[in-house]
């Protein structure tokens, strides 16, 4: 069978890799490189060269079982990483590093702050309630997160849970309130975030995620087209026709859309009403990322440095977050390297500017996820993407694997 896969992020790479076991698969990517959010930039310090990831950075064995299996099949080298959370409110100059007790109180004023202790007590209260509600399927799970948090203190919400959610989903903290509580809490539960001693060991791909991308590309059975100019796709006579900007047509038996939902609707010339209604429920937030070495983006005390560093800015329309890459990727370098999202500060020492798009999850999007099977597999068309689940690497691969199952090619 001849199959076209549109998009070469983890969803497309996973789909093409798995289906190539039994079928002739061509992979189309509009960018000049494969990988999507798996994006590695190579940096030099003197004669030393090393890879820095600016998108996909970490995974763990417990909640990424498919990705773990894929990496083992490909022989991808991985190493332990560290996942810790740091917070800094510039307006009030309140900061903490949640990685340790000393980090929580590295600012001496926090030792005497009622609000700081209130936040900590509410973290414990929230963890207990969330674990219990998930266990007994409490009706509160049907609320939005904002409604669910009604009885918790503002200091807990503004300094911990909303910034944490904003950091995880690269979403403004004002939008995190719209999350369905069940989805939010279940994700926290799955990732060991609802307890003090429940956290998982995180890992990273040695010397950058480009190493898994290179390996997976070697197993794709057909052609790989980067900088693809496919502009139109339509279904006719039990076939799928791809048309490029030069009006050349390519015929396939099946097509798998592994790109963002809005991009599917732009390409699909004959989208059904059902496809339009379901796919239009998914929206994306653009996040501007900068790879740099400028320590001014973080709190001016290295004791505050965590793996993820959330900054509470005046601008509440986008999340401001800095990843400390040395901590996440175990860099043995002279400089500290950071990837910062949406910071309003003008960086003087930056290496690269990148733009990412992240799916946004509200009640409409979560409800649409449940309707995937109404359109998936119809008209010789399949839909893969992390937006069908939680929005992460494992979720993109999960969607690809569900499609591969139908062709007898599951991971």
N, C-alpha and C positions, 0 to 999 in steps of 0.2 A: 504494500500500500504506500502511496506517495502522500506525505504529510508536510504542510507548511506550518512553521511556528513563528509567530510575530512577536518579537521582543526577546532580548537576551539578558534579562536579569536572572535571578535564581529561578523564577517560575519558568521562563523560557529555556534556560540551560538545563534545568531538571527535566522538563518535558522532552526536549530534544535528545538528551542523554538516554533516558529510559526507553523512549519509543524507537531509538536507533538499534535497540537489541533485535528487533524483528522487522523494522520498516525503513523505508527510504525517507529520510527527514532533512529538509532544508530549513535553515535558521536565518531569519531576517532581523536586523537590528538597525534602527535609524541613526544611532550614534556611531562614532568612528571606532568604538571599542566594545567588547563584550563585558558583561558583569553587572550592569545597573548600579545598585548600591554597593556592590563589591568593587571598590575602586581604590587602587593603590598608587600612591605617588612616590617616586624614588628620589631621595634626597642625598646630597653629598656633604660630608664633613671631611675636608682634606681629601685623602685618597679613599676614604670609607664611604660605601654606598649602602643604603638600607631603605626598606619599604615602609611607608606610613599609610595606614588605612584612614580614609576620611568618611566612609559610610558604614558598611557592615564591619563590626569590630570584634564582637564576642559571641560565644554560645556556651551552652553547658550540656552535659550528657543527659540530664534528667528531663529537660523540657524541649530538647532538640534531638529526639531519637532518630528521625529520618536524616537530618543533616549529619549526625554522628555516623550513621551507617554509610552515607554517601562518601564522607571523608575517608572512612576505613576502606571502602571499595577502591577509591582513587589513590590511596596511599598518601594522603595529605598530612604533612607534619604539623602538629599543633603543640601548644605549650600553655601552662597555667597563666591565667590573667587575674586581675583584681577588679572587683566592681564595688565602688564606694560612692556615696553621695555627699556633696557639699552644697551649702546654701549661703548666699550673701544678699542681704537687702541693703542696697546702696544708700537708700534714704535714711534708714535708721541705724546703719552700720552694725547690724546684727549678723553674725556669721557663725557657722558650726561645720564640723566635719563628722558625719555620722559613722565613720569607720571605727571609732573607738570612744571610750568614755572620756579620755583626755581630749580628743578632738571635739567632742560635744561641748567641752568647757574650756577650750583653749583661749577664748575671750574671758578674762577674769570677771567681767561684769555679768556673764551668764550664771556664775555661781550664786549671785544674789538676785537673780531675775525670777520673779514669780511666773512671768509669761513663759520663760524657758522650761521651767518645771511643769507648767500646765501643758505645754506641747508634748513633753515626754510622757506624762500621764495619759494624755489623750491618744498617743500612739499605742500604748499598751491596751487602752480601752477599745480602740478601733480594731486592733488585731483580734482581740477576744470576741467582739461582736461579729466581725466579718467571718471568722472561722465557724462560729456557732450558726450564723444565718445560712452559710453555705451548706452546713451539715444537715440542717433541718428544713432546707428550702423555704426560708422565711419569706413572707409576702413583701418585705422591704426590698428584696432583690429586684422587684419589678419597678422600683423607682429610678429616677435619674440619680447620678452620683450626688448632685447638689441637694436633692431632696433627702437622700440617705444621710448626708452629713449635717442635717439641720440642727441636731442637738450637740454637735461638737463645737469646740471653741474656735474663734476666728484665728487665733494664733496657730493652732494645729492645722487649720485649712490653708492659711496663707504662707506658713513657713515649712510645711511638711508635705501633706498629702497632695495638694494641687500642684506645687512645684515638682514633686516626684512624678506625678502623672504627666505633666507637661514635658519633663525631661525624657520619659520613656517613649512617648508618642510624638515628640517634636511638635507639640500643639500648644497654642497659647493657654495659660492656666485658666483664663476666663471661659474657654471652651470645654475644659475638662469636666465642668459641672454638668454638661449635656450628655456625658457618657452614660449609658445604661449601667446601673450599679452592678448588676450580675456579671456583665462582661469585665468590668474593672476589677471586681473582687476576685473573680475566678482566675484572672491573669496573675494577680498578686499571689494568690494561693499557689498556683502552679509553679511560680518562680521563687517560692520560699520567702516571700516578702511580708508574710503575716506572722512573723515570729522573730525572736531575738537570735535563736540558734538554728534557724531553718534554712539559711541561705545556702545556695549551691556553689560549687567550685566552678568558676567561669574559665573559659579557655579562649585562645586566639590562634589564628593561623600564623605559623612562623614566617616572619619576613613578609607578611601581607597576604590578603585574600586573593590577589592576582594569581597566586600559586594554585589555588583550587580551580580558578577559572581556566587557566592554561591546560590543566590536566583534563577537565571535563570536556573541553573543546576537541580534544584528540579523539574522542569516542563518538562524535556526531557523524552519522553515516553519509549524509549528503553534503551540499555546499553550505558555507557560512558566508552570508552577505552582510558586511558592515556598511555604514553610510547608505543604507537602503533607501530607495526613493519610491517605495510602494505608496501609492496615493489612493487606491480604490480596491475594495474587495467585494465581490458579489457571489452569490450561490446560484447555480443554474444547472439543470439537467443532471442532478446528483453529483455535480462537480463543484469545485470552488475555484474561482478565477481571480488571480492577483494581477493588478495592472499598475505599471510604474509611470513615472512622469513623462516617459517617451512613448507612452501608449503601447508598450510591449506587454503581452499577457502571458501568464504562467498558470498552468492548470494542475490542480491537486485533487486528491480524493477527500482530504480532510484539512481543516485549518484549526490551529490552536492560537487564540489570542492570549498572549502572555504579557500584555502591555496594560497601562492604566485604563480604567473603565471609560473615561471621557475620550481617550484616544481610539478605543474600539468603535465608538459611535461615529467618530470622524471618518474612519476608514470603511466601515461597513455600509455599503451603498443601499442594501436592501434590508436593513434592520427591521425586525418585526416589532409590532407595538409592544409585545411583552418584553423583548430585549431592550427597547428604549426605556420602558417604565422601570425595569429593574436596574439596569446599568446607570441610569441617570441619578440614582440615589447615592452614588459614591462621589465624593468630592475630595480634592487634594489641596494641601497647603504647601506653598513654595517656601523653602528655607534656604537662605543664603549662608554658605559655609566658607570659612577662611582658614587655611592651614598657615600657621604662623609660629613665631617664637617670642611674641610680645607678652611679657608677664603682667602688663597693665590690665589685661582682660580678666585677671583673677584677683581675689582678695590679696592685699599687700602683706601677706604673711604666709610662708610656705606650709605652716602647720594646718592651714585651711585647705590645702590642695587635696582634692579627692579625684577619683576616676572621672566622675561626672560632676561638674560644678555649675550649679544653677545661679543665675544672677537676676534679682528682681529689679527691673528697670522701670522708668516712667512709662515706656511704651508697653502696653499690655496686649497688643494685637499680634505679637509673635513671641516665641520662646527664645530667651537668651541663655545659651548653654555652652560651656567649654569642656571638651574632652581632653584630659591630660594623657597624651599618647604614650609618654615614657612609662607611666604606670600600667596602662592597658596592654601595651605591646612589649614591655620589658626592654625598652631601648637603653642601650649602654652608650650614651652619646654625651658630648660636651654641653649641648644646649637642651633646654626643655622645649618640647614641641606640643602644640595645642591645635585642636580643631574647634573653632567657635562658630555657633549658629546665631545669626541675626543680632550681633552686638552693634550698637550704635556708635561705639568708640571707633575712631579712625586709626586703623593699624598702620604702624610705620614699618614693621618688620614682618611682612607677610610673604609667603612662598607661592600660594595659589588661592584663587577664588573659585568656588564651585557652587552650583545650584542643585538642590535636591527637591523632590516632591514627595510628601508623605500623605497617605490616606487619612482622612478624618472620620472619626466614628461617633455617630449620634444614633438616636433611636431609629431613624429612617434607614440608615446604612445597615444597622444590625438586623433589622427586619428583612431587608433585601438579601442579606446573606443566606437566609433560610429558603429563599426562592431560587437559588442557583440551579437546582435540578430541573426547574421549569424550562430553562433555556439551554442548559449544558448538554451537548450531544445531539441537539436538534439541528436540522439543516446542515449536517456534516460539520458542525461548528462547536468548538469547546472553549471554555474560559478558565484560564489559570491566573492566579495572582494572590499576593498576600492580603489584598483587600477583602478577600472572602473569609478571613479569619481575624487574627489580631494585628496583622500588618508587618510581621517580621519574617526573617529568612526562613525559618521553619515553616511558616504558614504558606509562603510561596511554594516551597517544595512539597508541602502537604497537598496543595491543590493540584500540582503537577502529577503527583503520585496517584491521586484519585482518578485522573484521566488515563494514566498509564495502565491502571488496573483493568480498565475496559478493553484494552488492547493486549492483555496478557503480558505486560511488561513492567509490573510494579517493582519498586525498589526491594 
